[in-house]
Amino acid sequence: MILTVCLSPCTDITVELDSLNIGKVNIVKSKTLSYTGKALNVAIGVSRLGGESFATGFMYNENGYMFEQTLDREGVPFTFVWNKGRVRENYKFIDNKSMLTEVNEVGEAVNIQKQVELIQMVEDISRRSKVTLISGRLPKGVDSRYYTDLFNVVAPGTLKIADAEGARLHAALNAGVDLVKPNIDELESSLGKEFKDRSDMLQGCYELLDSGARMVLLSLGKDGAIITDGHKNYFCRSINVAVNSTVGAGDGMLAAAALMMEQGADMSEILRAGVAAGTATVTTFGKISFTKDKYDDILNSLYCEEI
């Protein structure tokens, strides 16, 4: 089982426009609401690939039932630590060039008692999981060191995956993790450096390995991804697809990668599956995951090369 821990669920309101004109009236072509969160997206992606996932994390009283209904439809079991207030809303504006503009709320505060409750819940449920993934922003009132606290209680022998940046990423690394998945922007912001070529990128990945990661899966967007454990490095180029939205692509990548890790796959297969799922996700508009058929089609077209 793959346990996913969502620290900051959100309602994604994805709006498609011909163009986003600041300071002017804009006409909406289509609008989609998704009840989501990075770790919840991963849980759904695992389920769509035929794996067993379980979702937990923080949830909010006023509209949390919508998230439960979404997970029920996807066949993902769940249990949450409930808080007062409502889930934050994220607005994603996509123009006809697939340019994404985001406006994100911070969300309600979570008190220390609720934080302790989730730590205890993760400690318990991770005993039944082969992989535990923790991802996303933190709500108000929660320090970045909470990532360290959560990973420290994950059951021994369980593979640990972190999807975070900046102080949250470093906090996860302090606990030691099996995989981190930054994209280029996140890697640069987390390390305070600019990477101009593949050699620079690999050096950045090595820094994360030295800080406590066993593997780094670096997303290169439409160009594919790199995976490294410091001894071997692999690159997988994506294929050209019609990009409808980049929303959730990283979560799709992690869903497939986590499933491959659970199955004991080698690094090249983890990478290939991740690129296939991430690519499949961008072909959808206003959706939080991919279809298994699209994933399979893309996977069969990909290959990895050692670099």
C-alpha positions as CSV (number, residue, x, y, z in Angstrom):
1,M,0.0,0.0,0.0
2,I,1.1,3.6,-0.7
3,L,0.2,6.1,2.0
4,T,-0.1,9.7,0.9
5,V,-0.1,12.5,3.4
6,C,-1.8,15.8,2.2
7,L,-0.9,18.7,4.4
8,S,-2.7,21.4,2.5
9,P,-5.8,20.3,0.5
10,C,-7.3,22.8,-1.9
11,T,-10.1,23.4,-4.3
12,D,-8.6,24.0,-7.7
13,I,-10.6,26.3,-9.9
14,T,-9.2,26.0,-13.4
15,V,-10.3,28.7,-15.8
16,E,-9.6,28.5,-19.5
17,L,-9.4,31.8,-21.4
18,D,-8.4,32.9,-24.9
19,S,-5.9,35.2,-23.2
20,L,-5.4,36.7,-19.7
21,N,-5.6,40.5,-20.0
22,I,-4.6,42.2,-16.8
23,G,-6.8,45.1,-15.9
24,K,-9.4,44.3,-18.5
25,V,-12.5,42.2,-18.7
26,N,-11.8,38.5,-19.5
27,I,-14.3,36.0,-20.9
28,V,-14.2,32.5,-19.5
29,K,-14.3,29.6,-22.1
30,S,-14.6,26.9,-19.5
31,K,-14.2,26.4,-15.8
32,T,-13.5,23.2,-13.8
33,L,-13.5,22.6,-10.1
34,S,-11.3,19.9,-8.6
35,Y,-11.2,18.8,-5.0
36,T,-7.5,18.1,-4.7
37,G,-4.1,18.5,-3.1
38,K,-0.7,17.2,-4.2
39,A,-0.8,14.0,-2.1
40,L,-4.4,13.3,-2.9
41,N,-3.6,13.6,-6.6
42,V,-0.9,11.0,-6.1
43,A,-3.3,8.6,-4.3
44,I,-5.7,8.9,-7.2
45,G,-3.0,8.3,-9.7
46,V,-1.8,5.2,-7.9
47,S,-5.4,3.9,-7.9
48,R,-5.9,4.6,-11.6
49,L,-2.7,2.5,-12.3
50,G,-4.2,-0.4,-10.4
51,G,-2.2,0.1,-7.2
52,E,-3.5,0.3,-3.6
53,S,-3.3,3.8,-2.0
54,F,-4.5,5.3,1.2
55,A,-4.9,9.1,1.8
56,T,-4.6,11.0,5.0
57,G,-3.7,14.5,6.1
58,F,-5.5,17.6,7.3
59,M,-9.1,18.4,6.3
60,Y,-11.6,21.1,7.1
61,N,-15.2,20.9,8.3
62,E,-17.0,23.2,6.0
63,N,-16.3,21.6,2.6
64,G,-14.2,18.6,3.3
65,Y,-17.0,16.2,2.4
66,M,-16.4,17.1,-1.3
67,F,-13.0,15.7,-1.0
68,E,-14.3,12.5,0.5
69,Q,-16.7,12.1,-2.3
70,T,-13.9,12.6,-4.9
71,L,-11.8,9.9,-3.2
72,D,-14.7,7.6,-2.9
73,R,-15.4,7.8,-6.7
74,E,-11.7,7.0,-7.3
75,G,-11.7,4.0,-5.0
76,V,-9.2,5.6,-2.6
77,P,-9.8,4.9,1.2
78,F,-9.0,7.7,3.6
79,T,-9.0,9.1,7.1
80,F,-8.3,12.7,8.0
81,V,-7.5,15.0,10.9
82,W,-10.4,17.5,10.9
83,N,-10.0,21.2,11.5
84,K,-12.4,24.1,11.7
85,G,-12.9,26.4,8.7
86,R,-12.9,25.5,5.0
87,V,-10.4,24.2,2.5
88,R,-8.4,26.9,0.7
89,E,-9.1,27.8,-3.0
90,N,-6.5,28.0,-5.8
91,Y,-7.3,29.8,-9.1
92,K,-5.5,28.6,-12.2
93,F,-5.9,30.6,-15.4
94,I,-4.8,29.0,-18.6
95,D,-4.7,30.9,-21.9
96,N,-4.6,29.6,-25.5
97,K,-0.8,29.2,-25.3
98,S,-1.1,26.9,-22.3
99,M,0.4,29.7,-20.2
100,L,-0.6,29.0,-16.5
101,T,-1.1,31.8,-14.0
102,E,-1.9,30.8,-10.4
103,V,-3.5,32.6,-7.5
104,N,-3.3,30.5,-4.3
105,E,-4.8,31.0,-0.9
106,V,-2.8,30.2,2.2
107,G,-5.5,28.3,4.1
108,E,-6.8,27.9,7.6
109,A,-4.4,27.5,10.6
110,V,-3.8,24.1,12.2
111,N,-3.2,24.1,16.0
112,I,-0.5,22.0,17.7
113,Q,-3.0,19.4,19.0
114,K,-4.1,18.6,15.4
115,Q,-0.5,18.5,14.3
116,V,0.3,15.9,17.0
117,E,-2.8,13.9,16.0
118,L,-1.6,13.6,12.4
119,I,1.8,12.5,13.5
120,Q,0.2,9.7,15.5
121,M,-2.0,8.8,12.5
122,V,1.0,8.6,10.1
123,E,3.0,6.5,12.6
124,D,0.1,4.0,12.8
125,I,-0.9,3.8,9.1
126,S,2.6,3.7,7.8
127,R,3.0,0.3,9.6
128,R,0.7,-1.1,6.9
129,S,2.3,0.7,3.9
130,K,5.3,-0.1,1.8
131,V,5.7,3.6,0.7
132,T,4.8,6.8,2.5
133,L,4.7,10.0,0.5
134,I,4.4,13.5,2.1
135,S,3.9,16.5,-0.1
136,G,2.6,20.0,-0.4
137,R,2.6,23.3,1.3
138,L,2.0,23.7,5.0
139,P,-1.0,25.5,6.5
140,K,-0.7,28.5,8.8
141,G,0.7,27.7,12.2
142,V,2.8,24.8,11.0
143,D,6.6,25.1,10.9
144,S,8.6,23.6,8.1
145,R,10.2,21.2,10.7
146,Y,6.9,19.4,10.7
147,Y,8.2,17.5,7.6
148,T,11.1,16.1,9.8
149,D,8.6,15.2,12.5
150,L,6.4,13.3,10.2
151,F,9.1,11.4,8.4
152,N,10.8,10.5,11.7
153,V,7.7,8.5,12.7
154,V,7.2,6.6,9.5
155,A,7.6,2.8,10.2
156,P,11.0,1.3,9.7
157,G,11.4,-0.5,6.3
158,T,8.8,1.8,4.6
159,L,10.1,3.8,1.6
160,K,9.8,7.5,2.1
161,I,9.1,10.1,-0.6
162,A,9.0,13.9,-0.2
163,D,7.7,16.4,-2.7
164,A,8.5,19.8,-1.3
165,E,10.8,22.8,-1.8
166,G,12.9,25.2,0.2
167,A,12.8,24.8,4.0
168,R,10.2,22.0,3.7
169,L,12.5,20.0,1.4
170,H,15.5,20.5,3.7
171,A,13.4,19.5,6.7
172,A,12.4,16.2,4.9
173,L,16.1,15.6,4.0
174,N,17.0,15.9,7.7
175,A,14.9,12.8,8.4
176,G,16.4,10.9,5.4
177,V,14.2,10.0,2.5
178,D,14.3,7.5,-0.4
179,L,13.2,9.9,-3.1
180,V,12.6,13.6,-3.7
181,K,11.1,15.0,-6.8
182,P,11.9,18.7,-7.5
183,N,11.5,20.4,-10.8
184,I,14.2,22.8,-12.0
185,D,12.6,25.9,-10.4
186,E,12.2,24.1,-7.1
187,L,15.8,22.8,-7.2
188,E,17.2,26.3,-7.9
189,S,15.1,28.0,-5.2
190,S,15.9,25.3,-2.7
191,L,19.7,25.5,-3.3
192,G,19.9,29.2,-4.2
193,K,21.6,28.4,-7.4
194,E,21.0,28.7,-11.2
195,F,21.5,25.6,-13.3
196,K,22.3,26.2,-17.0
197,D,23.0,22.7,-18.3
198,R,22.6,19.0,-17.5
199,S,26.0,18.9,-15.6
200,D,24.9,21.7,-13.3
201,M,21.5,20.0,-12.7
202,L,23.2,16.8,-11.7
203,Q,25.5,18.6,-9.3
204,G,22.4,20.1,-7.7
205,C,20.9,16.7,-7.4
206,Y,24.1,15.4,-5.8
207,E,23.7,18.1,-3.1
208,L,20.3,16.7,-2.2
209,L,21.8,13.2,-2.1
210,D,24.5,14.5,0.2
211,S,21.8,16.1,2.4
212,G,19.8,12.9,3.0
213,A,18.1,11.6,-0.2
214,R,18.7,8.2,-1.6
215,M,17.4,9.1,-5.1
216,V,16.5,12.4,-6.8
217,L,13.9,12.5,-9.6
218,L,14.3,15.8,-11.3
219,S,11.5,16.9,-13.6
220,L,12.5,18.9,-16.7
221,G,8.9,19.6,-17.8
222,K,8.2,19.0,-21.4
223,D,11.8,17.8,-21.9
224,G,11.4,14.8,-19.6
225,A,13.2,14.0,-16.4
226,I,16.5,12.8,-14.8
227,I,16.9,10.3,-12.0
228,T,20.1,9.7,-10.0
229,D,21.4,8.0,-6.9
230,G,24.9,9.5,-7.2
231,H,26.3,6.3,-8.8
232,K,24.1,6.0,-11.9
233,N,22.2,8.7,-13.8
234,Y,19.4,8.2,-16.3
235,F,17.6,10.6,-18.6
236,C,14.2,10.0,-20.2
237,R,13.0,12.3,-22.9
238,S,9.2,12.9,-23.1
239,I,7.3,12.7,-26.3
240,N,5.5,15.6,-28.0
241,V,1.8,15.7,-26.9
242,A,-0.9,18.4,-27.1
243,V,-0.5,20.2,-23.8
244,N,-3.8,21.2,-22.3
245,S,-2.6,22.0,-18.8
246,T,0.5,21.3,-16.7
247,V,-1.6,21.2,-13.5
248,G,-0.9,18.0,-11.6
249,A,1.8,16.7,-13.9
250,G,4.3,16.4,-11.0
251,D,1.8,14.5,-9.0
252,G,1.1,12.1,-11.8
253,M,4.9,11.5,-12.1
254,L,5.1,10.7,-8.4
255,A,2.1,8.3,-8.5
256,A,3.8,6.1,-11.1
257,A,7.2,6.5,-9.5
258,A,5.9,5.5,-6.1
259,L,4.1,2.4,-7.6
260,M,7.3,1.3,-9.3
261,M,9.3,1.8,-6.1
262,E,6.7,-0.3,-4.2
263,Q,7.2,-3.1,-6.8
264,G,11.0,-2.9,-6.5
265,A,11.7,-1.6,-10.0
266,D,15.1,-0.3,-10.9
267,M,15.8,3.4,-11.4
268,S,15.3,3.5,-15.1
269,E,11.9,2.0,-14.8
270,I,10.9,4.4,-12.0
271,L,12.0,7.2,-14.3
272,R,10.2,5.9,-17.4
273,A,7.0,5.3,-15.6
274,G,7.1,8.8,-14.0
275,V,7.7,10.5,-17.3
276,A,4.8,8.6,-18.9
277,A,2.4,9.5,-16.1
278,G,3.5,13.2,-16.0
279,T,3.1,13.4,-19.8
280,A,-0.3,11.7,-19.7
281,T,-1.5,14.3,-17.2
282,V,-0.7,17.3,-19.3
283,T,-2.9,16.1,-22.1
284,T,-6.0,16.7,-19.9
285,F,-7.6,20.1,-19.1
286,G,-8.9,20.8,-15.6
287,K,-8.3,17.2,-14.5
288,I,-6.2,16.2,-11.5
289,S,-4.8,12.9,-13.0
290,F,-4.4,10.8,-16.1
291,T,-6.1,7.8,-17.7
292,K,-4.5,4.4,-17.6
293,D,-4.9,4.0,-21.4
294,K,-3.1,7.3,-22.1
295,Y,-0.4,6.3,-19.6
296,D,0.1,2.9,-21.3
297,D,0.3,4.5,-24.8
298,I,3.0,6.9,-23.8
299,L,4.9,4.4,-21.7
300,N,5.4,2.2,-24.7
301,S,7.0,5.1,-26.6
302,L,9.6,6.0,-24.0
303,Y,13.1,4.8,-23.4
304,C,15.8,5.8,-20.9
305,E,19.5,6.4,-21.5
306,E,22.3,6.3,-19.0
307,I,24.2,9.6,-18.8
